[in-house]
């Protein structure tokens, strides 16, 4: 039995190191793409066309479900985007069951009175969730291009003029994706840590995939699809929880091209609660694994370069790092008690160097993104340990999501992430995660105990990792526990009537 524990432990550690080392490859591709862009080989500024009648017709879809705090904001921003008159329509896909409906109707009426083309589309049920709503709305238009924004995004006025002309320049371009910005990074340590993670994903990973000829994904919002691409790839599908990733891969397998616009930024509202963040990440983790099960066999069999297949594997299975983290956390103590880990000084230095290099991969990715995006990028990196702790703290919840993605037979319910918006006195939405804070608190305490025994045994190689694991699990667990207690106190107070 101990041999099995040892194999599991070192296999998990080895796989984690592999994912970490892959970050350096993405950084290399990103830097090469920057050099090519600087040389004029891929100038994003050249695609902004004039607002004339030669531009393709565009439908902007806004999928909304119980988004009372942000629905009006995204509707007004979408309607304010500059585009030739008569060639842009806003379609609000409202599946709401609460006061959001009245706000959507009122805002749509005001925008139509101001001369904007805004239509509200509702269904009798939420069949297919977001994917079903997008497919249903597409049936009611003949627009050539489809822009999509989630309710918590605020597109800039020049968004369409920056991206739409690219589809005229390249007839095989099927998807144009913009970079996510942030509306509320300074709300808390949690939101600031998330903003660094989002910057790393878009600035490095998406730019590397787009510029390096790899498969890139639509991020579900802040992008434009060619309608013919959606149809050619088989349309929107709800058999995974990441309909965006699923369609992106099917489109590229069908020969369509994708492009990432790093200098077109669409700000979004970052989840401000631990529960909301866990809910969002659970959906992404489960959906990514579902998509890997569904499509990676096709990618593997496709006539693609080997490096594209390898990177597609890393891309689709990225969330495997979370169950690997849990394995390492749980097995660290049994391994200490059953396997001598004391090494000669030279061997210790070599192993420590390998571990540090691999584990620094993700940090290097975030380091490069912060230096590139912000004048005070170095100062922002002081929050990097918080990002690492938050990522580790998600391992229990995302580990369950990965298991459900692998072994579950159904896609599951699409649970939207609550948004606060900028309306004073807005509605308070709540989600309940599938993994309660007691599990994170328990694993955090266990990691603290393991750290104590490792230090007692004067085994300092694993100590820093266990310390970070302890902080991460306790941070997410305590945050979730405090939020649950606060919600319980509010339930005990007399209810306050909200004005729709």
C-alpha positions as CSV (number, residue, x, y, z in Angstrom):
1,X,0.0,0.0,0.0
2,X,2.9,2.4,0.8
3,X,4.3,1.8,-2.7
4,X,1.0,3.0,-4.1
5,X,1.1,6.1,-2.0
6,X,4.6,6.9,-3.1
7,X,3.8,6.4,-6.8
8,X,0.7,8.6,-6.5
9,X,2.7,11.3,-4.7
10,X,5.6,11.5,-7.0
11,X,3.4,11.1,-10.1
12,X,1.3,14.0,-9.0
13,X,4.4,16.1,-8.2
14,X,5.9,15.2,-11.7
15,X,2.7,16.2,-13.5
16,X,2.6,19.5,-11.6
17,X,6.1,20.2,-12.6
18,X,5.3,19.5,-16.2
19,X,2.4,22.0,-16.2
20,X,4.7,24.6,-14.5
21,X,7.5,24.1,-17.1
22,X,5.0,24.6,-19.9
23,X,4.5,28.2,-18.8
24,X,8.0,29.0,-20.0
25,X,7.1,27.7,-23.5
26,X,4.0,30.0,-23.5
27,X,6.2,33.0,-22.4
28,X,8.6,32.2,-25.2
29,X,5.8,32.2,-27.8
30,X,4.4,35.4,-26.3
31,X,7.7,37.2,-26.7
32,X,8.1,36.0,-30.3
33,X,4.6,37.3,-31.1
34,X,5.5,40.7,-29.6
35,X,8.6,40.9,-31.8
36,X,6.6,40.1,-34.9
37,X,4.0,42.7,-34.0
38,X,6.7,45.3,-33.4
39,X,8.1,44.5,-36.8
40,X,4.7,45.1,-38.4
41,X,3.9,41.4,-39.2
42,X,0.8,41.5,-37.2
43,X,-0.3,45.1,-36.6
44,X,-3.5,45.3,-34.7
45,X,-3.9,49.0,-35.3
46,X,-4.3,48.4,-39.1
47,X,-7.7,46.7,-38.7
48,X,-9.7,49.6,-37.5
49,X,-11.8,50.6,-40.5
50,X,-14.1,53.5,-41.3
51,X,-17.7,53.6,-40.2
52,X,-19.1,53.0,-43.6
53,X,-21.7,50.7,-45.2
54,X,-19.1,48.2,-46.4
55,X,-18.7,46.7,-42.9
56,X,-20.5,43.4,-42.1
57,X,-23.8,43.4,-40.3
58,X,-23.4,42.7,-36.5
59,X,-25.7,41.2,-33.9
60,X,-24.7,41.9,-30.3
61,X,-26.1,39.2,-28.0
62,X,-26.4,39.8,-24.3
63,X,-27.3,36.5,-22.5
64,X,-28.8,37.5,-19.1
65,X,-30.2,35.4,-16.3
66,X,-31.3,37.2,-13.0
67,X,-28.7,40.0,-13.4
68,X,-30.7,42.9,-11.9
69,X,-27.6,44.8,-10.8
70,X,-25.8,44.8,-14.1
71,X,-28.3,44.3,-16.9
72,X,-29.0,47.9,-17.6
73,X,-25.3,48.8,-17.6
74,X,-24.4,46.3,-20.3
75,X,-27.4,47.1,-22.4
76,X,-26.6,50.8,-22.5
77,X,-22.9,50.1,-23.2
78,X,-23.7,47.7,-26.0
79,X,-26.2,50.1,-27.6
80,X,-23.6,52.9,-27.4
81,X,-21.0,51.1,-29.5
82,X,-20.2,53.0,-32.7
83,X,-21.1,51.3,-36.0
84,X,-22.7,52.2,-39.3
85,X,-26.4,53.1,-38.9
86,X,-28.7,50.2,-39.6
87,X,-25.9,47.5,-39.5
88,X,-25.9,46.8,-35.8
89,X,-28.6,45.3,-33.5
90,X,-28.6,44.5,-29.8
91,X,-30.3,41.3,-28.8
92,X,-31.0,40.8,-25.1
93,X,-31.4,37.1,-24.4
94,X,-33.3,37.4,-21.1
95,X,-34.1,34.1,-19.3
96,X,-34.6,35.9,-16.0
97,X,-37.2,34.9,-13.4
98,X,-36.9,37.9,-11.1
99,X,-37.0,41.7,-11.2
100,X,-34.4,41.8,-13.9
101,X,-37.2,41.4,-16.5
102,X,-38.8,44.7,-15.7
103,X,-35.4,46.5,-15.7
104,X,-34.6,44.9,-19.1
105,X,-37.9,46.0,-20.6
106,X,-37.7,49.5,-19.3
107,X,-34.1,50.0,-20.5
108,X,-34.9,48.5,-23.9
109,X,-37.9,50.8,-24.3
110,X,-35.7,53.9,-23.5
111,X,-33.0,52.8,-25.9
112,X,-35.5,52.2,-28.7
113,X,-37.0,55.6,-28.1
114,X,-33.4,57.0,-28.6
115,X,-33.2,55.3,-32.0
116,X,-31.3,52.2,-31.0
117,X,-32.1,48.8,-32.4
118,X,-32.6,46.7,-29.2
119,X,-34.7,43.6,-29.1
120,X,-35.6,41.4,-26.1
121,X,-35.9,37.7,-26.6
122,X,-37.3,35.4,-24.0
123,X,-37.9,31.7,-23.9
124,X,-40.4,29.5,-22.0
125,X,-37.6,27.6,-20.2
126,X,-33.8,27.6,-19.8
127,X,-33.2,24.6,-22.0
128,X,-29.5,24.5,-22.8
129,X,-28.8,27.4,-20.5
130,X,-26.5,30.0,-22.1
131,X,-25.7,27.9,-25.1
132,X,-29.4,27.4,-25.7
133,X,-30.1,31.1,-25.4
134,X,-27.4,32.0,-27.9
135,X,-28.6,29.4,-30.4
136,X,-32.2,30.5,-30.0
137,X,-31.3,34.2,-30.6
138,X,-29.2,33.3,-33.6
139,X,-32.2,31.8,-35.3
140,X,-33.9,35.2,-35.3
141,X,-31.3,37.1,-37.3
142,X,-29.4,37.0,-40.5
143,X,-26.4,39.1,-39.2
144,X,-23.0,38.2,-40.6
145,X,-21.1,38.7,-37.3
146,X,-22.2,38.0,-33.7
147,X,-20.7,39.8,-30.8
148,X,-21.3,38.4,-27.3
149,X,-21.0,40.1,-23.9
150,X,-21.9,38.6,-20.5
151,X,-23.9,40.9,-18.2
152,X,-21.0,41.9,-16.1
153,X,-18.9,43.4,-19.0
154,X,-18.9,47.0,-20.3
155,X,-17.7,47.1,-23.9
156,X,-16.0,50.3,-25.1
157,X,-17.7,52.4,-27.8
158,X,-15.1,51.5,-30.5
159,X,-15.2,47.7,-29.9
160,X,-17.0,46.8,-33.1
161,X,-14.9,49.1,-35.3
162,X,-11.7,47.6,-33.9
163,X,-12.6,43.9,-34.4
164,X,-15.2,43.7,-37.2
165,X,-12.9,44.9,-40.1
166,X,-10.6,41.9,-39.4
167,X,-13.2,39.6,-40.8
168,X,-13.1,41.4,-44.1
169,X,-9.3,41.2,-44.3
170,X,-9.3,37.4,-43.6
171,X,-12.2,35.3,-45.0
172,X,-11.1,32.3,-42.9
173,X,-11.2,34.3,-39.6
174,X,-13.9,32.8,-37.5
175,X,-13.3,34.3,-34.1
176,X,-11.9,37.6,-32.7
177,X,-11.3,37.7,-29.0
178,X,-10.6,40.9,-27.0
179,X,-8.7,41.1,-23.7
180,X,-10.6,41.3,-20.4
181,X,-10.0,44.3,-18.2
182,X,-11.3,44.9,-14.6
183,X,-13.9,47.2,-13.1
184,X,-13.2,46.4,-9.4
185,X,-9.7,45.0,-8.8
186,X,-9.2,47.1,-5.7
187,X,-12.2,45.8,-3.8
188,X,-10.3,43.2,-1.8
189,X,-7.2,41.0,-1.8
190,X,-9.4,38.3,-3.5
191,X,-10.4,40.6,-6.4
192,X,-6.8,41.9,-6.8
193,X,-5.4,38.4,-6.9
194,X,-8.0,37.4,-9.5
195,X,-7.1,40.4,-11.7
196,X,-3.4,39.3,-11.8
197,X,-4.5,35.8,-12.8
198,X,-6.8,37.2,-15.6
199,X,-4.0,39.4,-16.9
200,X,-1.7,36.4,-17.1
201,X,-4.2,34.3,-19.0
202,X,-4.9,36.9,-21.6
203,X,-1.7,38.8,-21.9
204,X,0.6,35.8,-22.1
205,X,-1.5,32.6,-22.7
206,X,-4.0,33.9,-25.2
207,X,-1.4,36.0,-27.1
208,X,0.9,33.0,-27.2
209,X,-1.8,30.7,-28.6
210,X,-3.0,33.2,-31.1
211,X,0.5,34.3,-32.3
212,X,2.0,30.8,-32.1
213,X,-0.4,29.0,-34.3
214,X,-2.0,27.0,-31.4
215,X,-5.6,26.4,-30.7
216,X,-7.1,29.3,-28.9
217,X,-10.4,29.5,-27.1
218,X,-13.3,32.0,-27.1
219,X,-13.6,33.2,-23.4
220,X,-17.4,33.3,-23.5
221,X,-17.6,37.0,-23.8
222,X,-15.9,40.1,-25.3
223,X,-15.5,38.5,-28.7
224,X,-17.0,38.3,-32.2
225,X,-17.9,35.2,-34.1
226,X,-18.5,34.9,-37.8
227,X,-22.0,33.4,-38.1
228,X,-20.9,31.0,-40.8
229,X,-18.2,29.7,-38.5
230,X,-20.7,28.9,-35.8
231,X,-22.9,27.0,-38.3
232,X,-20.0,25.2,-39.9
233,X,-18.7,24.0,-36.6
234,X,-22.1,22.5,-35.6
235,X,-23.6,25.4,-33.7
236,X,-23.8,26.0,-29.9
237,X,-24.0,22.9,-27.8
238,X,-24.9,22.5,-24.1
239,X,-23.4,19.1,-23.5
240,X,-20.5,20.7,-21.6
241,X,-20.5,23.6,-19.1
242,X,-18.0,25.5,-21.3
243,X,-19.9,26.0,-24.5
244,X,-17.4,28.6,-25.5
245,X,-14.3,26.3,-25.3
246,X,-16.3,23.5,-27.0
247,X,-17.3,25.7,-30.0
248,X,-13.8,27.2,-30.3
249,X,-12.1,23.8,-30.7
250,X,-14.8,22.5,-33.1
251,X,-14.4,25.6,-35.2
252,X,-10.6,25.3,-35.4
253,X,-10.9,21.6,-36.1
254,X,-13.1,22.6,-39.1
255,X,-10.3,24.9,-40.4
256,X,-11.4,28.3,-39.1
257,X,-8.8,30.8,-37.7
258,X,-8.9,32.7,-34.5
259,X,-7.3,36.0,-33.5
260,X,-6.6,37.6,-30.1
261,X,-6.6,41.5,-29.9
262,X,-4.5,42.3,-26.9
263,X,-5.0,46.1,-27.1
264,X,-8.8,46.0,-27.2
265,X,-9.8,45.8,-23.6
266,X,-13.3,45.1,-22.3
267,X,-13.6,45.6,-18.5
268,X,-15.5,43.1,-16.4
269,X,-16.7,42.8,-12.8
270,X,-14.5,40.4,-10.9
271,X,-16.4,38.1,-8.4
272,X,-16.2,39.7,-5.0
273,X,-17.0,36.8,-2.8
274,X,-15.3,33.5,-2.2
275,X,-18.6,31.6,-2.9
276,X,-19.0,33.4,-6.2
277,X,-15.4,32.8,-7.2
278,X,-15.6,29.1,-6.4
279,X,-18.9,28.8,-8.3
280,X,-17.3,30.4,-11.4
281,X,-14.1,28.3,-11.2
282,X,-16.1,25.1,-10.6
283,X,-18.1,25.6,-13.8
284,X,-14.9,26.4,-15.8
285,X,-13.0,23.4,-14.4
286,X,-15.8,20.9,-14.9
287,X,-16.6,22.2,-18.4
288,X,-12.9,22.2,-19.5
289,X,-12.6,18.5,-18.6
290,X,-15.9,17.7,-20.3
291,X,-14.6,19.4,-23.4
292,X,-11.3,17.5,-23.2
293,X,-13.2,14.2,-23.0
294,X,-15.3,15.2,-25.9
295,X,-12.8,16.7,-28.3
296,X,-9.2,15.8,-27.5
297,X,-9.5,12.4,-29.2
298,X,-10.5,14.4,-32.4
299,X,-7.6,16.8,-31.9
300,X,-5.2,13.8,-31.4
301,X,-6.4,12.2,-34.7
302,X,-6.4,15.4,-36.7
303,X,-3.6,16.2,-39.1
304,X,-2.1,18.8,-36.9
305,X,1.6,19.5,-35.9
306,X,2.6,17.5,-32.8
307,X,3.3,20.7,-30.8
308,X,-0.3,21.9,-31.4
309,X,-1.7,18.6,-30.1
310,X,0.6,18.8,-27.0
311,X,-0.5,22.3,-26.2
312,X,-4.1,21.5,-26.8
313,X,-3.7,18.8,-24.1
314,X,-2.2,21.2,-21.6
315,X,-4.9,23.8,-22.5
316,X,-7.9,21.5,-22.1
317,X,-6.6,19.7,-19.0
318,X,-5.2,22.7,-17.2
319,X,-7.6,22.2,-14.2
320,X,-6.0,18.8,-13.5
321,X,-3.5,20.7,-11.4
322,X,-6.1,21.1,-8.7
323,X,-6.7,17.4,-7.9
324,X,-2.9,17.0,-8.2
325,X,-2.5,19.6,-5.5
326,X,-5.0,17.8,-3.2
327,X,-3.1,14.5,-3.8
328,X,0.2,16.1,-2.8
329,X,-1.3,17.8,0.3
330,X,-3.0,14.6,1.6
331,X,-0.1,12.2,0.8
332,X,2.8,14.5,2.1
333,X,2.5,13.2,5.7
334,X,2.3,9.5,4.9
335,X,5.3,9.9,2.5
336,X,7.3,11.5,5.3
337,X,6.6,8.7,7.7
338,X,7.3,5.9,5.3
339,X,10.0,7.1,2.9
340,X,13.4,8.6,3.9
341,X,13.7,11.9,2.1
342,X,17.0,13.1,3.4
343,X,19.4,13.8,0.5
344,X,23.1,14.6,0.3
345,X,23.7,18.4,-0.1
346,X,24.5,18.2,-3.8
347,X,21.4,16.1,-4.6
348,X,19.3,18.3,-2.3
349,X,20.4,21.4,-4.2
350,X,19.7,19.9,-7.6
351,X,16.2,18.7,-6.6
352,X,15.5,22.1,-5.0
353,X,16.6,23.9,-8.2
354,X,14.4,21.7,-10.4
355,X,11.4,22.2,-8.1
356,X,11.9,25.9,-7.8
357,X,12.3,26.4,-11.6
358,X,9.2,24.4,-12.4
359,X,7.0,25.9,-9.6
360,X,8.2,29.4,-10.6
361,X,6.7,28.9,-14.1
362,X,3.2,30.3,-13.4
363,X,4.7,33.1,-11.3
364,X,7.0,34.0,-14.2
365,X,4.0,34.2,-16.5
366,X,2.2,36.6,-14.1
367,X,5.4,38.6,-13.6
368,X,5.8,39.2,-17.4
369,X,2.1,40.2,-17.8
370,X,2.3,42.7,-14.9
371,X,5.5,44.3,-16.2
372,X,4.0,44.6,-19.7
373,X,0.6,46.0,-18.7
374,X,1.3,48.4,-15.8
375,X,3.9,51.1,-15.0
376,X,3.8,49.9,-11.4
377,X,3.9,46.2,-12.4
378,X,6.6,45.3,-9.9
379,X,4.7,46.7,-7.0
380,X,1.6,44.8,-8.1
381,X,3.6,41.6,-7.9
382,X,3.7,42.0,-4.1
383,X,0.2,40.4,-4.3
384,X,1.5,37.4,-6.2
385,X,1.6,35.2,-3.1
386,X,-2.1,36.0,-2.6
387,X,-2.8,34.8,-6.1
388,X,-0.9,31.6,-5.4
389,X,-2.7,31.0,-2.2
390,X,-6.1,31.7,-3.8
391,X,-5.3,29.2,-6.6
392,X,-4.3,26.5,-4.2
393,X,-7.3,27.2,-2.0
394,X,-9.6,26.3,-4.9
395,X,-8.0,22.8,-5.2
396,X,-10.7,21.0,-3.2
397,X,-13.7,22.6,-5.0
398,X,-12.1,22.4,-8.5
399,X,-10.8,18.9,-7.7
400,X,-14.4,17.8,-7.3
401,X,-15.3,19.6,-10.5
402,X,-12.6,17.7,-12.4
403,X,-14.0,14.4,-11.0
404,X,-17.5,15.3,-12.1
405,X,-16.2,16.3,-15.5
406,X,-14.4,13.0,-15.9
407,X,-17.1,10.7,-14.5
408,X,-20.3,12.6,-14.8
409,X,-22.8,11.6,-17.5
410,X,-24.6,14.9,-17.8
411,X,-23.2,18.4,-18.3
412,X,-24.9,19.7,-15.2
413,X,-26.7,23.0,-14.4
414,X,-25.1,26.3,-15.6
415,X,-25.0,28.3,-12.4
416,X,-24.2,31.9,-13.1
417,X,-21.8,33.9,-11.0
418,X,-23.6,36.7,-8.9
419,X,-22.6,40.3,-9.7
420,X,-22.9,43.3,-7.5
421,X,-22.9,46.0,-10.2
422,X,-22.6,49.7,-9.4
423,X,-26.2,50.3,-8.3
424,X,-26.5,51.3,-4.7
425,X,-28.8,49.1,-2.7
426,X,-28.8,46.4,-5.4
427,X,-30.2,42.9,-5.0
428,X,-28.1,40.4,-3.1
429,X,-27.7,37.2,-5.0
430,X,-26.2,34.1,-3.4
431,X,-24.8,30.9,-4.6
432,X,-23.9,27.7,-2.6
433,X,-20.8,25.8,-3.7
434,X,-20.7,22.1,-3.9
435,X,-17.7,22.0,-1.5
436,X,-18.3,23.8,1.8
437,X,-15.6,25.7,3.7
438,X,-15.2,22.9,6.3
439,X,-13.3,20.8,3.8
440,X,-10.8,23.6,3.0
441,X,-10.5,24.4,6.7
442,X,-9.9,20.8,7.5
443,X,-7.3,20.3,4.7
444,X,-5.6,23.6,5.8
445,X,-5.3,22.3,9.4
446,X,-3.9,19.0,8.0
447,X,-1.3,20.8,5.9
448,X,-0.3,22.8,9.0
449,X,0.2,19.6,10.9
450,X,2.2,18.1,8.0
451,X,4.4,21.2,7.9
452,X,5.1,20.8,11.6
453,X,6.2,17.2,11.3
454,X,8.4,18.1,8.2
455,X,10.1,20.8,10.1
456,X,10.6,18.6,13.1
457,X,12.2,16.0,10.8
458,X,14.4,18.8,9.5
459,X,13.1,18.2,6.0
460,X,13.0,21.6,4.5
461,X,12.6,20.7,0.8
462,X,8.8,20.3,1.0
463,X,8.3,22.9,3.8
464,X,7.7,26.0,1.7
465,X,5.0,24.2,-0.4
466,X,3.2,22.9,2.6
467,X,3.3,26.4,4.1
468,X,1.7,27.9,1.0
469,X,-0.9,25.0,0.9
470,X,-1.8,25.8,4.5
471,X,-2.3,29.5,3.9
472,X,-4.3,28.8,0.7
473,X,-6.7,26.3,2.1
474,X,-7.3,28.4,5.3
475,X,-7.7,31.6,3.3
476,X,-10.5,30.2,1.1
477,X,-12.0,28.2,3.9
478,X,-12.2,31.1,6.4
479,X,-13.4,33.4,3.7
480,X,-16.3,31.0,2.8
481,X,-17.1,30.5,6.5
482,X,-17.3,34.2,7.2
483,X,-19.5,34.8,4.2
484,X,-21.8,31.9,5.3
485,X,-22.1,33.4,8.8
486,X,-22.8,36.9,7.4
487,X,-25.5,35.5,5.2
488,X,-27.1,33.7,8.2
489,X,-27.2,36.9,10.2
490,X,-28.9,38.7,7.3
491,X,-31.5,36.0,7.0
492,X,-32.4,36.6,10.7
493,X,-33.1,40.3,10.0
494,X,-36.5,41.5,8.7
495,X,-36.5,41.3,4.9
496,X,-36.2,44.6,3.0
497,X,-38.2,45.0,-0.1
498,X,-36.1,45.7,-3.2
499,X,-37.4,48.0,-5.9
500,X,-37.1,46.4,-9.3
